[in-house]
Every structure is written in C-alpha cells, then in structure tokens.
C-alpha cells in the first residue's frame, strides 16, 4: 500500500492550516485524513478480478494481441503494466491507466519465454492510497518460426503460383515425369500441360495428367554453431535457417514427401527421422534451438544420415570463414556419395553495402577492402564445396526460405531424390 500525491497534498494543506487555526484544529484534520487514508487503503487492497488474454504460441516477427481487462463491475481506477519477458519480446504499449491494456506483442527471437503476471495498481475511491496486485499467473510463451510465411509458400506450391526468378512453377502436377493420363482441360491448369494433338483430335482443350512423385525423403540439417549466431535483419542466421527449414517441411507435407531434421553443433541436439506429415513435428523439434559458441562437427552430423535412404539433404550453415568451412568441405563427400546435397546460407547485406558505397573517408576505403577480402574468401569456400559434390545456395536474408523451397522443387522435378 502506498499513499498518493493527493494524500501528500492534503497533509501539506493541513500543515499550512495549523498557522491559521492552531494545532487543535490541525490535529482533528490530521486524524480525519488518517481515517480517510486507512479506509481508502482498505478499498485499494481488495484484490481485483482481471483477465489476461495472450496466445500461448506466437510466430517470430508476427504481431499478436495481448489484453488485460479488469472485471467491469470493479469501479476503481487502475493502472495496468505488463513486463516484457525478455529484450527480444516487444510489448507496446506496456502500460495503461484507462482501466484496460490492449497491446501488440512481437517476438524477435524463437524459443521459450516466461511471461510474468500483469501488475494492476488499484486506487481507492478517494484517491488517497494505491495498492499493487498481480493478474493471473506466470505463463510460458512459445515463439515458433515464421509459420505464416512458410504456409504462404506451401499454398503457392499447392496452387501452382510459386515463382522463382520470374518463372512460374507448374505446381504438384508438374513435379515428376511419369505420364498418367489425358483429361479435359481445367481453368487452373498450366498452359504447358495442354496436349495439343489430343486437343485437335477431340475438338476441345485436353491436358496431360502426371503422376505426382511422393514418398521421397527430405532432411534439413541445421547448424547451431557459433557462425549461426550472427545477427541479420532483427534475427540471427539460425532464425532464418529454421524459418527456411519450416517452409521446406510444410511444402513436403503438401507434396506427400517425408521430411526430417537434424540439429547439431559439436553434438547432435535434435534428430527427427523422415516421416509423412513431418512439417509440424519439425517445427516442434527445432523452434527453441539457440546457437552455441562452438565450431560445429559436420563429420559427426553427416555420419548420422550417410547410410540412410537416398534423400535431398539441405544443410543450413554459413560459409563466411574459410577455416570453418574446411571441415564442411571435408565432410560433404560423406553425404554426396549417396544423397543430393544442398548447402544453403544467407549473404550479409552489410558486406555488399560496404563494397558498393562511395567512400567518403579513409576508413571507408579500409572497410571496403576488408569486405572484399571476406567476400572473396566466401566465394573460394563456396567453390570448394561445389567441388566436393554439393550445390551451394546463397541468398539475401529475406529470400532463404523461398530459395530453399525452389531447390527442393527443382531436385524433385529432376528426379534427384
């Protein structure tokens, strides 16, 4: 319980009245003030009934609604505050003095966070005293990868509207080379499916029907070592890698393939064998992974899938250091002998900006020279990875998920799985 500035102002006024009316009157007024303060404090101490609404699961970078609402029959004035569970979770606004709190919650990192109870500061009816209360209990907040973006990619593949490098994919009907039958043309068919000889013969548009190749294996290998901790666009490289792996998993669900994952650094932290409808299981397995300050052991991780059924193996890692990439280069042949291997990573826009910016000071020249050295080292590492038998995929941060899905569709269309 705490007195308010109004109580302090009333006490100051009584002190001034002492000069005019004398101590007896001031003593009576002080006693009345003390009684009013006690009564107000008792009213403020009555626990309020309040409800907090917030999703238990949110997607990284996607706004969610947080609301704290006291019971409508509680007539007291209240100030409500919701503490942030971590610096990576933004809540705006955090406070409200209008009786309810309606905020937007945005999590910039994946993982598990504890959302503390909301604090309600109730004020007595006379405004002389306040008392702090908590609403509800602490709640675990799970931050998943960017699922809405992954679902949009899966929907684009399902409807045949997925585009990469300006070309429209043919959707599931074009994935595979096994001809099945000829049928009547449908409005949403790709023009490339039209069978022109059959159209001329039948006198109406006819389309080729292809058998969708299913039951192929896709394995997303996620590097959780020190290189994946680098920040990019309000995220880490690991955040972007898990977003991309999520998109690949959901697209595999759409196409009837099996998807699994392996997350590793010096040890294998998570291992999920390829399975049908494995996209959701992949998300639950990797959403709380965090990068560790260690160099990853690619040979150990690759050995876990080297002898498995042939699959498309997408390794999400970073090639920015030649020294760190050396162990990757030495381990790639372990996979490439049996699997189709794609090594996927993101480019650093700061390096491109340093090279492309017009220098204004001497330090800008040195900065550009250092960036050129890093980019050249990265290209040498990528060339060596290609020479070891893997395809290298490097994109801007925002395009990694789309590029990984495109690589998966391309390998499927070329029957490389």
N, C-alpha and C positions, 0 to 999 in steps of 0.2 A: 504494500500500500504506500502511495506517495501523495503528498499534498500538491495541489496545482498552483500555478501562478496566481489564480484568483484568491486562493486561501492566503497566500503571502501578501497580496494587495490589501485584503481585508484586515490582516494583522497590522500592517503599516498604518492603515487608516485609524485603527483603534489607538495606536501609539500617538498619533497626532491629536486625537480627541482627548487624550489624557491632559494635554496642556490647557484645553478649554474647559473641560468639565471635571477634571480632577481624577485621582486614582480610583475612588469608589465606582464611578460610572464606567471607567475603563475596565475595571475588574469584572463587572457584570457583563459588559460586551465581550470581553475575552472568554468568559465562561460560556456565553451563548455561542460564540464562534467555535469553541472546543466541542460543545454538544453537537452543533451542526456538522462539524468535521467528522466526528465519530459516526453519526448517522449516515452521512454521505459515504464514508469509507465502508460501512457495513453493506450499503446498497451496491457499491462497486465491487465488493468481494464476492458477490453472488456469481457462481460460475455461469458463463453464458453457454447457450446451446448454439453450436455453429457446425456447418457442414463444409468440408473442403472437397472439391472435385478436381481431380487431375488424373490423366491416363497413367496406368501402371507401366505401359510401354510406349515410348516415343521413338521416332526416327531421327537420326542425326541430321541436323540442319533444317528440319521441318518444324514450323511453329505448331505448338499445342496450346490448349486453353487451360489455365489454372484459375479456379474461382473459390473464394472463401466467403460464405454467406451466413451471418448470424440468423437466428430464428426471428421471423418477422414480428413476433409478439414481444420481443425484448426492446423496450423503448429507450435504452441507454445509448448515449453516444459512444462510439468505439473507433479506435484507430487500429488498423489491421496491418501486420507486417509478415511477409514470408521470406525467410532467409534462403539464400542460394546454397545448394548442396556442394557446389564446387565452382571454381573460377570458370570452368568450361561450360557451365549451365547458366544461361542468361534468363532472368525473370524481369519483365518490365510491364508495369511498374511493380516495385517491391512493396510499396506502402499505399495505404488509402485511409482517409479519415472521413469518408462519406457513408460508412456503415457496411460496405461490401468491397471486396477486392476482386477485380477481374483483370488478369494478367496474361501476357503471352510468354510461354516458356520455349526457349530454343536451346537445344544441347549441341555443342560444337564438337564433342568427343563421344565416342561409343563407350559402353561399359555399364557398370553398376554404381549407382549413387544412392545415398540416403537423404531423402527429403525430410527435413525436420518439421515438426508441427508448426502451424502458423501461430503467431503471437497476437492476442487481442488485448488491447489496453482499454478497459471499460472505465467510463467516467460516471460518477454519481449524479443523481438528478440535480443537485445544487452546483455541480461543477467544482467542488472543493477538494475532491480526492479521486485518485485513479488506482486501479489495480490491474496487474498483468495476468493473463490467463493463456493457456495453450488450447488450440483446437485440434482434436484428434490425436493421432499417434504418428511417430516417425514411419515413413513409408519408403520401400525400396523402389527406386526409379530405374528402369532398364532402358538404356539407349541403344537401339538397334541401328544397323547401317541404313543408308538412304533407300528404304524399301519402295517408296512411291516412284522414284526414278527407275529402279530396277523393274518394277511392274509395268511402267510405261514402255520400256524396251521389249519386255516379253509380249505385251499386247501388240506392239508394232510388228514383231515377228509373226505372231499368230494371224494378223490381218494382212500380212504381205506388204506393209507400208514402211518397213525398216529400210533406212537409207544409210549408205556408207560411201563416202567420196562422190556423192552426187548420183549414185546408181541405186535404183530401187530393187530390193530383193524380191524374189518370187514367193516368199513365204514358205510354209511347210510343203506345199505341193511341188515346189522346185527343188527340194532338198533330197537328192537321190537320183539315180539314173535308171531305176527299174520301172519300165513301162508296164502299166496295168491294164488300161482300157481306154476307149474313146467314148466320150459322153457329150451331152448337149452343153453348149457354152453358157456360163453363168455370168451375171453382170460384174461380179467382183473378180473374175479370172484375169490373170495377166495375159496380155496380148501374145506373149511368147508361147503360151500353152495352146494357141489355136492350131488345129490340124487343118491346113488349107486344102489338101487333096480331099479329105473327108467332107469338108465344108462344101466344096464344089459338087461332090458326088451326092450329098444328101440335100443340098439346096438350103441349108440352114447352118448357122455357126456351130462348129464342133470343137471340143477341147480334148487334149490328151490328159489322161489321169495317170499320175505317177504314184508308185507305192512309196510311202514315207518310210525311210530307213530309221528304225528305232532300236532300242536296247544297246546303244553304243555307250561307252564309258567316257566320262569327262572327270578329270581330277584337277582341282585347284590347289596348288601348293603355295602357301602364304609364308613368306619370310618375315619373321618377327624380330630380326636382329637390329643392331644399332642404326644401320643405314635407313631403316624404315621409320625412324623417329623424326626425321627432318620435317619441319612444318611447311605446308603449301596450301594457300587459299583457305585459311581457317580450319585446316585439317592437317593430319600427318600423312606421310606416304602409306603408312599402314591403313589408315582410314580409307584412303582412295582404293587401295588394293582390295580391302574387304567389301567395299561398295561394288567393285567390278566382279569379284567372285560371287557376290549375291546375285548380280544380274545374270551371270553365266548359269548359275544354279536354277534360277526361275525360268530362263529360256530352255534349259534342258528339260525341265518339267513339261513345258509346252510341247516339246518335240518328242516326248516319250523316251528320252535317254536317261541313263543312270548318272548321277553326279555324286562325287565325294570330295573330301578335302583333307589336307594335311597341313598343320601349322607348326612351325619349327623355328628354333634358333640353334643353340648347342644341343638341344634335345627336342624330341617330337612332343609338343604340348597337346595337340588335338589330332585325332585320326578318325576319319569317318569314311568307311568303305563305300564305294559307289552303290547307289540304290535308286530305285524308282521313286519319283516324287521326293527327291532328296533336297530340294531347294530350301524348304523350311528347316529341315534338320541341319543344313549347312549354316544357316543364319544363327540358330540357337547354339551351335558349336563354337562359333568364332566371334560373336558380337562383342565379347568382353576381353578379347586379346589386347595386350599392350606391348609395345616394343621394349626390348631389353638391351642394356648397354654391352652387348657381346657380339662377336663375329659368328655368323651362322655356319653350321656344319652341313653343307649341301650334300656331301657324300653320304652322311648318315641318313638324311631325309630321303634322298633319291633311292637308297638301297631298300627302303620300305615298299616301293612300288615297282622296282626294276623288273621283277619277275611276274608281275600281275598281268591280267588280260590286257591286250593292246588297247590303248586309250589315248585321248588327247590330254596331255599334261600341260597345264598353263602355270608357269612359275612366276608369281608376282614378287619381284625383288627390285633392286636398284643396281645400276652399272656405273655409278658416278666415280668409283675408285677402282683403278686397275688392280691394286693389291688385293682388295676384297673380291674382285671379280675373278681372280686367278683360281680360287678354289671352286667357284661355279664352273669355270671353263673346264677344269679337270674332271668335274663330276658329271657334266652334261652327257658325255658318251655312254655313261651307265644307263641313262634313260633313252637316248636316241637310238640305241640298237633295237629297241622293241616298240617304242612309243613315238607318237607325233608330239614334238616338244615346242612350246612357245614360251619365250622368256619376255615378260611384259613389265614395263615400268613407265614412269612419268618423267617428262622433261621439266627442268627447272626454269620457269619464265624469268627469274631474276638474272640468270646467266645470259639468256638471249637479250634481255634489256640492257645489260652491261656492255654487250658486244655491239648492239645496234645504236646505242645512244651517242650523240655527238659529244665528244669530250669538251668540258669547259675548264677543267683544272688538270694539273699534272696527275693527281690521284686518280682521275677518271681514266687516264691512259693506262696506268698500272692496273686498275680494276679490270679494264677490258682485256689486257694481256693475260691476267690470271684466269679470267673467264674463258678465253680462247684455249688456254692450256687444259682446263678442266673438260671442255667440250671435245678437244682432240683426244684426250685420254679416254673419254667415254666412247667415242667412235672406235678407237682401237679395241677397247674391251668388247664392244658390240660385234665388231668384225671377227674377233676370235671366238665369240660364242656362236656366230653363224658357221664359222669353220668347223666347230665341234659337232654340228649337226642340228642345231636348234634355229627356229625362226625368232627374230628379235622384233619386239613390238614396243615402240616408244611414242608416246603421245603427250599433248598438253594435259594438265591435271584434270580438267573437266571432261576430257574425251576418253579416259581409260576404260570405263565400263562399256561404252559403245564399241571401242576398238576391240576389246576382248570378245564381245559377242560376235562381232564381224569375223574375227579369226576363227571362232568356233564354227560359225555357219560356213565359212569358206572350207575348213577342213572336212566338214560333213558333206558338203556338196562335191568335193573332190574325192570322196570315199577314202579319206586318210585316217579315219578312226577304225 
